[in-house]
């Protein structure tokens, strides 16, 4: 399941055993192309928490913007128990996202 990420639930995501957060903008074409890839991964890896943070929505991601500087969108973060394991800039292809999930989280579905 793909969840919306905002300031209110961001800490819960970062503290999860395994979480993937995709940051994007509504006007970003690569972000629009990436959304279904993240959605598909969220359906495949049920033991990992997946979220989408839309950085353009006023008031939703103010604290997140203070924590992170994004040079490009989309940007994907991989978290485990409060630790940022990996930052990947740009749209990931489905196979690349799957490979990174397997490498960093060793999921068992």
Secondary structure, DSSP 8 states (H G I E B T S, - for coil): -EEE--TTTHHHHHHSSSEEEEEE-TT-HHHHHHHHHHHHHHHH-TTSEEEEEETTSTTTSHHHHHH---SSSSEEEEEETTEEEEEEES---HHHHHHHHHHHH----
